[in-house]
Amino acid sequence: MTFPSRLSLLLTASVTLFLAGCGSQQGNIATQRSDDPMQQVAELILQAETAAPIKSAQLKAEAARILIMQDREGEASRLLDEINMQLLTPALQFEISELKARTALEQQDGQSALRYLQQLPPETTKNLPAEQQYQIGEMQADAYRYQQNTLSELQQLIQLSSYSPADKTKALHNRIWTLLTQVPADQLKQLSQRLDNSYYQQGWYELALSTANQQDLSQQNKLMRQWEILWQSHPAQQTPPDALLAITATDTLSAEHIALYLPLSGNLEKPAEAITTGFMTAYYNAVKAGRTTARITMLDSTKITNPEQLYQIAQERGIDLIIGPLKKEMVENLINFGPAPIPTLTLNTAPGSQQVNIYQFGLAIEDEAIQAAEQAWNDQKKQALIYTPDTDWGVRSAIAFKQRFTELGGTILDSLTYNTDTNYSEQIATLLGTEKSSARDTQLTRIIGARPEFESRRRQDVDAIFLSALPQTARQIKPTLAYHYAGNIPVYATSQIYTGAESAIEDQDLNGIRFVATPWLSAPPSTTHLQLAQLRDDTNSRFGRLYALGIDAFGLFPYLAQLSASASAKIEGETGSLSLGKNNQIVRTLNWVTFKQGIAQSEN
């Protein structure tokens, strides 16, 4: 009796041990079963070798399940590939295809999973019970997800929504909605205009379009009510996604008297002035449009320096919302003071801290580093180097990247910081291991008395580099990476790398670097942005982000309750796509931009 050579040597060894042990008991194989899982697999395969096709398939399927339980998905998959599907009954065809596909999905191999599911004859699929048809659809959607084919995943899930079991409907609709919120509004519009859309597709697309403009959630609610009238029989009407329920069931936060609590002198005076300018521009636009009747009061945080003073003055003046402070230490003081007596939206963050009625909003470098870590991981990068400045924001970015990347399963191979006196070439040689390669060359020359033909080599285990750097520094670092044979390693950077102004000649050295940037600097300018650009000459600079922060502070505060009610609720702002994360901290998701021919080009 021969054993298939394509299975692993370990499995072959299990069979050999079994044959040696069974001796005269070969006639009892079918009735005796070892406690050793691998010996059980060996027994099943031996029986399958001489069994009729259907019985052989059943035995191999059972063996494959045991292999999967032992985390040997590769061997399970190879065993299942031996089965001739054409000879099986429809029920067994489904069982084997489902097992093959699930094995592939366990390995995050979407392509193979789809191929296995497509092996099912259409006639067989059509005649399967509804529950099994649903299982196939779910697996196809998971396969598309592993292929990062969002549109196909979405369409597959929408098809499932037409006949989903009651106990799975809520989770299915939540998943559909999560995907829909990731589709840009212009693409949603294109999808809704397709002439071949099914009733279910059209309903979902129009529902998503009704909430696409999330800056004005009151208008969003109006459009949703209109959708409900037109789509009364749609599955999303019967079982709305949780995110929509949370938003529509929560009132907006109204404020009739708002205090801007910012420094009017000192080293933060100019940043505070830019924030105030952005805030007041958005405020006056809202007044003209009839969206607010609130009064604005300026409070000087250089004179009102402690929480007791602040809240006492706010109470005396009838202030019902505070926006500020800007200084991190003062944000920490507010949080440590205790629950805020009135809603407070700070303009800086104290990561790891939280307090009732205090919402933290700022241009936190941690948001950017976390997004870089997630993007690198999604790009299948598993091992990274970190190179950041020896500054407060540089250290914070390195810590945030490392924490998130390792949480996802990645490995940080090494991490170094630099300062103005750093020899970048020496440090990068250390990061990439090229100094060890050169040292070996020197040692070999000393031993043999002659310089051999030699080419330096960098370490080969690096998938990605995380970089935080200002433009002038980055223009030195990127060519130095290429000099040390790392020109082809993907570099993920924070927004500091970009001046905000087009400079093709100077930025040629940054070609290939991917970095995160605010919509303020990477998307077509909004009406408010254009207004400010006519009055100020620094809007398209890194300093210009402060105008954006002020604009978003005004647009954000009415919807803090909705953001609190749903983790998936977002507002598209000038500083990013804004949602509420842990510690009542506003999380910014920024746009991805790549330097090409010296020009920063948005990927969104």
C-alpha positions in Angstrom: 0.0 0.0 0.0 1.6 3.3 -1.0 1.3 6.7 0.7 1.0 10.0 -1.2 4.5 11.6 -1.2 3.1 15.1 -1.4 2.1 15.1 2.3 4.7 16.2 4.8 7.5 13.9 6.1 6.0 14.1 9.6 2.7 12.8 8.4 4.5 10.1 6.5 6.4 9.2 9.6 3.0 8.9 11.4 1.8 6.4 8.8 5.1 4.4 9.1 4.7 4.2 12.9 1.1 3.1 12.5 2.0 0.3 10.0 4.7 -0.9 12.3 2.3 -1.0 15.2 -0.7 -2.6 13.6 0.9 -5.9 12.6 -1.7 -8.6 12.6 -4.4 -6.1 13.6 -4.8 -4.6 10.1 -8.2 -6.1 9.8 -9.4 -4.0 12.8 -8.4 -0.6 11.3 -12.0 0.5 10.9 -12.9 -0.2 14.4 -9.8 0.9 16.4 -8.8 4.6 16.7 -5.6 5.9 18.3 -5.7 8.8 20.8 -2.8 10.4 18.8 -4.4 12.9 16.3 -1.7 12.3 13.7 -2.1 8.6 13.9 -5.8 9.0 13.5 -5.1 10.9 10.3 -2.8 8.1 9.1 -5.5 5.5 9.8 -8.2 7.5 7.9 -5.9 8.0 4.9 -5.0 4.4 4.7 -8.7 3.5 4.7 -9.3 6.1 2.0 -6.7 4.6 -0.3 -8.8 1.5 -0.9 -12.3 2.9 -0.3 -14.9 3.7 -3.0 -14.8 7.3 -4.2 -17.6 8.7 -2.0 -16.4 6.9 1.1 -12.8 7.9 0.3 -13.8 11.5 0.1 -15.6 11.3 3.5 -12.5 9.7 5.1 -10.2 12.3 3.7 -12.5 15.1 4.8 -12.5 13.7 8.3 -8.7 13.5 8.2 -8.5 17.1 7.0 -10.6 18.3 9.9 -8.2 16.7 12.3 -5.3 18.3 10.5 -7.0 21.7 10.8 -7.5 21.2 14.5 -3.8 20.6 14.8 -3.0 23.9 12.9 -1.8 22.0 9.8 -4.0 23.8 7.3 -1.5 23.4 4.5 -1.5 19.6 4.7 -5.3 19.6 5.1 -5.6 21.7 1.9 -3.3 19.3 -0.1 -5.3 16.3 1.1 -8.6 17.8 0.1 -7.1 18.7 -3.3 -6.9 15.0 -4.0 -10.6 14.5 -4.0 -12.4 14.3 -7.4 -15.4 16.5 -6.9 -17.2 15.2 -10.0 -17.8 11.8 -8.5 -19.5 13.1 -5.3 -23.1 13.7 -4.4 -24.3 17.3 -4.2 -24.3 17.3 -0.4 -20.8 15.9 -0.3 -19.6 18.4 -3.0 -20.8 21.2 -0.7 -19.2 19.7 2.3 -15.8 19.3 0.6 -15.9 22.7 -1.1 -16.9 24.4 2.2 -14.1 22.6 4.0 -11.5 23.6 1.4 -12.6 27.2 1.3 -12.6 27.5 5.1 -9.1 26.0 5.2 -7.9 28.6 2.7 -9.6 31.4 4.6 -7.9 30.3 7.8 -4.7 31.0 5.9 -6.1 34.3 4.6 -5.8 33.0 1.1 -8.8 34.6 -0.6 -7.9 33.6 -4.1 -7.8 29.9 -3.3 -11.0 30.1 -1.3 -12.9 31.6 -4.3 -11.4 29.0 -6.5 -12.6 26.2 -4.3 -16.1 27.6 -4.0 -16.3 28.0 -7.8 -15.7 24.3 -8.1 -19.2 23.7 -7.0 -21.4 23.1 -10.1 -24.0 25.9 -10.5 -26.8 23.3 -10.4 -25.6 22.0 -7.1 -25.4 25.5 -5.6 -28.9 26.4 -6.7 -30.4 23.3 -5.1 -28.7 23.7 -1.8 -30.7 24.6 1.3 -30.9 28.4 1.9 -28.6 28.0 5.0 -25.8 26.4 2.9 -26.2 29.0 0.1 -25.8 31.7 2.8 -22.6 30.0 4.1 -21.2 30.0 0.6 -22.0 33.7 0.2 -20.4 34.6 3.5 -17.2 32.8 2.6 -17.1 34.5 -0.8 -17.4 37.9 1.0 -14.6 36.9 3.4 -12.4 35.8 0.4 -12.9 39.2 -1.2 -12.0 40.9 2.0 -8.6 39.0 2.2 -8.1 40.1 -1.4 -8.8 43.7 -0.3 -11.5 43.8 -3.0 -13.9 46.0 -1.1 -16.4 46.6 -3.9 -16.9 42.8 -4.6 -17.1 42.1 -0.8 -19.8 44.8 -0.5 -21.8 43.6 -3.4 -21.7 40.0 -2.1 -22.9 41.1 1.3 -25.7 43.1 -0.2 -26.8 40.1 -2.1 -26.8 38.1 1.2 -29.0 40.8 2.8 -31.9 39.7 0.6 -32.2 36.3 2.3 -30.1 36.4 5.5 -31.3 34.4 8.5 -32.9 36.5 11.3 -30.1 35.8 13.7 -27.4 37.0 11.3 -29.2 40.1 9.9 -27.9 42.6 12.4 -24.3 41.7 12.1 -24.6 41.5 8.3 -26.1 45.0 8.1 -23.5 46.4 10.4 -20.8 45.0 8.2 -22.4 46.3 5.0 -22.7 49.8 6.6 -19.0 49.8 7.7 -18.0 49.1 4.1 -20.3 51.7 2.6 -18.9 54.4 4.9 -15.5 53.6 3.5 -16.6 54.3 -0.1 -16.0 57.9 -1.3 -19.1 59.9 -2.0 -18.3 60.3 -5.7 -17.9 56.5 -6.1 -21.2 55.9 -4.2 -22.9 58.2 -6.6 -21.5 56.3 -9.6 -22.7 53.0 -8.0 -26.2 54.3 -7.5 -26.4 55.3 -11.2 -25.8 51.8 -12.5 -28.8 50.6 -14.6 -28.3 47.0 -13.6 -28.6 47.5 -9.8 -30.9 45.2 -7.9 -33.5 46.6 -5.5 -31.3 45.7 -2.6 -28.1 47.4 -4.1 -30.0 50.5 -5.0 -31.5 50.9 -1.6 -28.2 50.5 0.2 -26.4 52.9 -2.1 -29.0 55.6 -1.7 -29.0 55.2 2.1 -25.3 55.6 2.1 -25.5 58.7 -0.1 -28.1 60.2 2.3 -25.4 60.2 5.0 -22.3 60.9 2.9 -22.2 64.6 3.7 -21.5 64.1 7.4 -20.6 67.7 8.1 -24.3 68.5 8.6 -25.8 65.6 10.5 -29.1 67.4 10.9 -29.4 67.5 7.1 -28.3 63.9 7.1 -31.3 63.0 9.4 -33.7 64.7 7.0 -32.4 62.8 4.0 -32.6 59.6 5.9 -36.3 60.2 6.7 -36.9 60.7 3.0 -35.1 57.4 2.3 -37.3 55.6 4.8 -40.4 56.8 2.9 -39.1 55.5 -0.4 -37.7 52.2 0.8 -40.2 50.8 3.3 -39.6 47.2 2.3 -35.8 47.3 2.2 -33.9 45.1 4.6 -32.0 48.1 6.0 -35.4 49.7 6.9 -36.5 46.6 8.8 -33.1 46.2 10.6 -31.1 49.4 10.5 -27.3 49.3 11.1 -26.5 50.1 14.7 -24.5 53.2 13.7 -27.5 54.7 12.1 -29.8 54.0 15.0 -27.3 55.5 17.4 -27.0 58.7 15.4 -30.7 59.3 14.7 -31.7 58.5 18.3 -29.2 61.1 19.7 -29.8 64.9 19.7 -27.2 67.3 18.6 -25.4 69.4 21.2 -26.7 73.0 21.2 -24.8 75.9 22.5 -26.0 79.5 22.8 -23.0 81.0 24.4 -19.5 79.6 23.5 -16.2 80.5 25.1 -13.0 80.3 23.1 -10.5 79.7 25.9 -7.1 80.4 24.3 -3.9 82.3 25.0 -4.0 86.0 23.9 -0.3 86.5 24.6 2.9 84.5 25.0 4.5 81.9 22.7 1.2 80.3 21.8 -0.4 83.6 20.8 0.1 83.2 17.0 -1.2 79.5 16.9 -4.2 80.6 19.0 -4.8 83.5 16.6 -4.8 81.1 13.6 -7.2 78.8 15.4 -9.5 81.7 16.3 -9.5 82.9 12.7 -10.5 79.5 11.4 -13.2 79.1 14.1 -14.7 82.6 13.5 -14.7 82.2 9.7 -16.7 79.0 10.1 -18.9 80.6 12.7 -19.8 83.7 10.5 -20.6 81.3 7.6 -23.0 79.4 9.9 -24.6 82.7 11.0 -25.2 83.8 7.5 -26.7 80.5 6.6 -29.0 80.6 9.6 -27.5 77.6 11.3 -26.6 79.2 14.6 -27.5 82.2 16.8 -24.8 81.5 19.4 -22.6 84.2 21.0 -18.8 83.9 21.2 -16.7 85.1 24.1 -12.9 85.1 24.2 -11.3 83.9 27.5 -7.6 84.5 27.9 -5.9 81.3 29.2 -2.8 83.2 30.2 -4.9 85.0 32.8 -7.5 82.4 33.7 -5.1 79.7 34.6 -6.9 77.1 36.7 -10.0 75.0 36.3 -11.8 76.5 39.3 -11.5 80.0 37.8 -12.5 78.9 34.4 -15.7 77.1 35.4 -16.7 79.8 37.9 -16.4 82.5 35.1 -18.3 80.3 32.7 -21.1 79.9 35.2 -21.3 83.6 35.9 -21.4 84.5 32.2 -23.9 81.8 31.2 -21.4 80.0 29.0 -22.7 76.6 28.0 -19.7 75.3 25.9 -15.9 75.8 26.2 -13.5 75.3 23.4 -9.9 75.2 24.6 -7.4 75.3 26.1 -4.5 74.9 23.7 -1.6 74.1 26.1 -1.2 70.5 27.0 -0.5 71.1 30.7 -3.8 73.0 31.0 -5.7 70.2 29.3 -4.2 67.8 31.9 -5.2 70.1 34.7 -8.8 70.2 33.4 -8.9 66.4 33.3 -7.5 66.1 36.7 -9.9 68.6 38.1 -12.8 66.2 37.7 -16.0 66.0 35.7 -16.5 69.2 33.7 -19.7 71.1 34.8 -20.2 72.1 31.1 -19.1 70.4 27.9 -15.5 71.2 27.0 -13.7 70.6 23.7 -10.0 70.9 24.3 -7.6 71.8 21.5 -4.8 69.6 22.6 -4.7 66.0 24.0 -3.5 64.2 27.0 -3.2 60.6 25.7 -4.3 58.0 28.2 -6.4 60.4 30.3 -10.1 61.1 30.2 -12.8 62.9 32.1 -16.6 63.1 31.9 -17.9 65.9 29.6 -14.4 66.7 28.3 -13.6 65.9 24.7 -10.0 66.0 23.5 -9.2 67.3 20.0 -5.9 68.3 18.5 -3.3 67.7 15.8 -1.9 64.7 17.7 1.2 63.1 16.1 0.0 59.8 17.6 -2.9 59.6 15.1 -0.5 59.8 12.2 1.9 57.2 13.6 -0.9 54.8 14.3 -2.3 55.2 10.8 1.1 54.6 9.4 1.5 51.4 11.4 -1.9 50.2 10.2 -1.2 51.0 6.6 2.2 49.2 6.7 0.5 46.1 8.2 -2.2 46.2 5.6 0.5 46.4 2.9 1.8 43.0 4.3 4.8 44.6 5.9 5.7 42.5 9.0 9.2 43.9 10.1 10.0 47.5 10.4 12.7 50.0 11.4 11.9 53.3 13.1 13.8 56.5 12.5 12.5 59.6 14.3 13.9 62.9 15.8 15.0 63.2 19.4 12.2 65.6 20.1 8.9 65.3 22.0 6.8 64.8 18.9 9.4 62.4 17.4 9.6 60.2 20.5 5.8 60.2 20.8 5.4 59.2 17.1 7.9 56.3 17.6 6.1 55.0 20.7 2.7 55.1 19.0 4.0 53.4 15.8 5.7 50.7 17.8 2.8 50.0 20.0 0.2 49.8 17.2 2.5 47.8 14.9 3.3 45.2 17.5 -0.4 45.0 18.5 -1.2 44.0 14.9 1.5 41.3 14.9 4.5 43.2 13.4 8.0 43.3 14.7 10.2 46.4 15.3 13.7 45.3 14.3 15.4 48.5 15.5 14.7 52.1 16.4 17.0 55.1 16.4 16.6 58.8 17.0 18.6 61.7 15.5 19.2 65.3 16.2 20.8 68.3 14.4 24.3 67.0 15.1 23.7 63.4 13.8 25.7 61.9 11.1 22.8 60.4 9.1 25.0 58.0 7.1 26.6 56.4 10.2 23.2 56.0 11.9 21.5 54.6 8.9 24.4 52.2 8.3 23.7 51.0 11.9 20.0 50.7 11.3 20.5 48.8 8.0 23.5 46.7 9.1 25.7 48.0 6.3 28.4 49.0 8.8 28.8 45.3 9.8 29.2 44.4 6.1 31.9 47.0 5.7 33.6 45.7 8.9 33.7 42.2 7.5 35.4 43.5 4.4 38.0 45.3 6.4 38.6 42.2 8.5 38.9 39.9 5.5 41.4 42.4 3.9 43.5 42.3 7.0 43.5 38.5 7.0 44.3 37.7 3.4 46.5 40.8 2.8 44.6 42.0 -0.2 41.3 43.7 -0.8 38.8 41.2 -2.3 36.0 42.1 -4.7 33.3 43.2 -2.3 29.9 44.8 -2.3 28.3 46.0 0.9 25.0 44.5 1.8 22.2 45.7 4.1 20.2 43.5 6.4 17.5 41.6 4.4 14.8 41.3 7.0 13.4 44.8 6.7 9.9 45.3 5.1 9.3 48.9 5.9 10.8 52.1 7.5 8.7 54.5 9.6 10.1 58.0 9.4 9.2 61.3 11.2 11.2 64.2 9.8 10.9 67.8 8.7 11.3 68.4 4.9 14.9 69.6 5.0 16.0 66.6 7.1 14.0 64.1 5.1 15.7 65.4 1.9 19.0 64.2 3.4 17.7 61.0 4.9 16.0 59.5 1.8 19.1 59.6 -0.4 21.2 58.3 2.4 18.8 55.3 2.6 19.4 54.7 -1.1 23.1 55.0 -0.6 22.9 52.2 1.9 21.0 49.9 -0.5 17.6 50.6 1.0 16.2 52.7 -1.8 13.5 50.1 -2.5 12.3 49.7 1.1 8.9 51.4 1.5 9.0 54.4 3.7 5.9 55.5 5.7 6.1 59.1 7.1 4.2 61.5 9.2 2.8 64.8 7.9 5.8 66.9 9.1 7.7 65.8 5.9 5.5 68.0 3.7 5.8 71.8 3.6 2.3 72.1 2.1 3.7 74.0 -0.9 4.7 72.4 -4.3 8.5 72.2 -4.7 9.2 69.7 -7.4 13.0 70.3 -7.6 13.7 70.3 -3.8 11.4 67.3 -3.2 12.8 65.0 -5.9 14.8 63.4 -3.2 11.6 62.4 -1.4 10.2 60.4 -4.3 8.5 57.2 -3.3 7.8 58.2 0.3 4.2 57.8 1.4 2.9 60.1 4.2 -0.3 61.1 5.8 -1.7 64.6 5.3 -4.7 66.5 6.3 -7.5 67.1 3.7 -6.6 70.8 4.3 -3.3 70.2 2.4 -4.1 67.2 0.3 -7.7 67.6 -1.0 -9.4 70.2 -3.2 -9.9 73.3 -1.0 -13.3 73.8 0.6 -15.3 77.1 0.4 -14.0 78.1 3.9 -10.4 77.3 2.9 -10.7 79.5 -0.3 -12.2 82.3 1.8 -9.2 82.3 4.2 -6.7 81.9 1.3 -7.9 85.3 0.0 -7.1 86.9 3.3 -4.0 85.0 4.4 -0.8 83.9 2.6 0.1 81.0 4.9 -3.0 78.8 4.5 -1.2 76.3 2.4 1.6 75.7 4.9 2.1 73.6 7.9 1.0 76.6 10.0 -2.2 76.6 7.9 -3.3 73.4 9.7 -4.2 75.6 12.7 -6.8 77.4 10.6 -8.2 73.9 9.8 -8.2 73.0 13.5 -10.3 76.1 14.3 -12.8 75.3 11.5 -13.2 71.7 12.6 -13.6 72.8 16.3 -16.7 74.8 15.2 -18.1 72.1 12.9 -17.4 69.3 15.4 -19.0 70.4 18.7 -22.7 70.0 17.8 -22.2 66.4 17.0 -20.1 65.2 20.0 -23.1 63.2 21.3 -23.6 61.4 18.0 -19.9 60.6 17.8 -20.1 59.3 21.4 -23.1 57.1 20.5 -21.5 55.3 17.6 -17.9 54.2 17.1 -18.4 54.2 13.3 -19.9 57.7 13.1 -17.6 60.2 11.4 -17.4 63.8 10.3 -15.3 64.7 7.2 -13.3 67.6 8.4 -10.4 69.8 7.3 -8.0 68.0 9.6 -9.1 64.5 8.7 -12.0 62.1 9.0 -13.1 62.6 12.6 -14.4 60.0 14.9 -14.5 59.5 18.7 -12.1 57.0 20.1 -11.2 55.9 23.6 -10.7 58.5 26.4 -13.2 60.8 24.6 -10.4 61.7 22.2 -11.2 62.7 18.6 -9.4 60.4 16.2 -8.2 61.9 12.9 -7.9 59.6 9.9 -5.8 61.4 7.3 -5.3 61.1 3.5 -2.4 59.1 2.1 0.0 61.0 -0.2 3.0 59.9 -2.2 5.9 61.9 -3.6 6.1 61.4 -7.4 8.6 63.4 -9.5 8.9 65.8 -6.6 5.2 66.4 -6.3 3.0 65.3 -3.4 0.1 63.3 -5.1 -2.9 62.2 -3.1 -3.9 58.5 -3.2 -7.5 59.2 -2.0 
